[in-house]
Amino acid sequence: MPWLLLGAHALAATPWVDQRAPRKDVHLMFLYEACSSVGDTAKGRIANFDCESYVYGVLDAYLAVRSHLPIRQRACFPEDLPPWRALEVAEPLLQSPASEKEAGPEIIKALAKAYPCKY
């Protein structure tokens, strides 16, 4: 019986164990569709995709490497910029061909325009 509990613990500790789907691109249009249906993405193109968590990841990853980029290429948004504000800044891109591009880099480009670095 203890082995049964151990197996249940392993599955609970690694919830992604049954989610080994191939990587899929997150385009801007997909991101904003997911943002408009919070909690309804369990069976979507990317199972259990969470809009705000994705944007947190984009912002956190960018902040981790920002100081290593040439200052003229940086986006100097505040470190505490909330995900909803980043989405708000990038929203006009939905009306352009950028809507079919990768969401992360497009969000950073939009933030670079809205928050240019002073050099």
RALIN-V763626 format. One record per backbone hydrogen bond with DSSP energy under -1.0 kcal/mol. CO is the residue of the C=O (numbers start at 0). NH is the residue of the N-H. E is the energy in kcal/mol with one decimal. If there is no record, write none. Layout:
BEGIN
co: [CO | CO]
nh: [NH | NH]
e: [E | E]
END
This chain:
BEGIN
co: [0 | 1 | 2 | 3 | 4 | 5 | 6 | 7 | 8 | 9 | 13 | 15 | 18 | 25 | 26 | 27 | 28 | 29 | 30 | 31 | 36 | 40 | 40 | 45 | 49 | 50 | 51 | 52 | 53 | 54 | 55 | 56 | 57 | 58 | 59 | 60 | 61 | 64 | 65 | 69 | 70 | 77 | 81 | 82 | 83 | 84 | 85 | 86 | 89 | 90 | 91 | 92 | 95 | 96 | 97 | 98 | 100 | 101 | 102 | 103 | 104 | 105 | 106 | 107 | 108 | 109 | 110 | 114]
nh: [4 | 5 | 6 | 7 | 8 | 9 | 10 | 11 | 12 | 13 | 16 | 18 | 20 | 102 | 30 | 31 | 32 | 33 | 34 | 35 | 39 | 43 | 47 | 48 | 53 | 54 | 55 | 56 | 57 | 58 | 59 | 60 | 61 | 62 | 63 | 64 | 65 | 67 | 68 | 72 | 73 | 80 | 85 | 86 | 87 | 88 | 89 | 90 | 92 | 93 | 94 | 95 | 98 | 99 | 100 | 28 | 27 | 105 | 106 | 107 | 108 | 109 | 110 | 111 | 112 | 113 | 114 | 75]
e: [-1.3 | -2.1 | -2.0 | -1.9 | -2.4 | -2.2 | -1.9 | -2.1 | -2.4 | -1.2 | -2.0 | -2.6 | -1.6 | -3.6 | -2.6 | -2.7 | -2.0 | -2.5 | -2.3 | -1.3 | -2.3 | -1.4 | -1.8 | -1.6 | -2.1 | -2.1 | -2.5 | -2.2 | -2.2 | -2.8 | -3.0 | -2.6 | -2.4 | -2.6 | -1.7 | -1.0 | -1.9 | -2.0 | -1.8 | -2.3 | -1.0 | -1.7 | -1.6 | -2.4 | -1.9 | -2.5 | -2.0 | -1.2 | -2.1 | -2.3 | -1.6 | -1.7 | -1.9 | -1.6 | -2.3 | -2.4 | -1.9 | -1.3 | -2.6 | -2.1 | -2.3 | -2.3 | -2.4 | -2.2 | -1.6 | -2.1 | -2.9 | -2.7]
END
